[in-house]
Amino acid sequence: MYLVTPDPERGIVAAPRAPEDLTAETEQALTARGFIWDDRIEAHVRLTPASEATSTAAAVAAELRSLGHYVITPAAVALAQLPT
């Protein structure tokens, strides 16, 4: 399970619930999207302009779901995933 959310200081945070959520496939997908691991908060972070944070977080959440993870997001990110 992951929490994916925009963060005003860090851009986007993708935080695993448990160490077993850190699969090689997930690590590779997040790294390919420009995320780095932050030991201080035990999560992947990616600097992202505020104007792009919600839509980018929605795309990351969708990719993590496609890899088999449950993903929790704030309402704004969830709404950004709805078809227009």
ABEGO torsion letter per residue (X at the ends): XBBBBBBAAAGBBBBBABAAABBAAAAAAAAAAGBBBBAAAGBBBBBBBAAAAAAAAAAAAAAAAAAGBBBBBBAAAAAAABBX
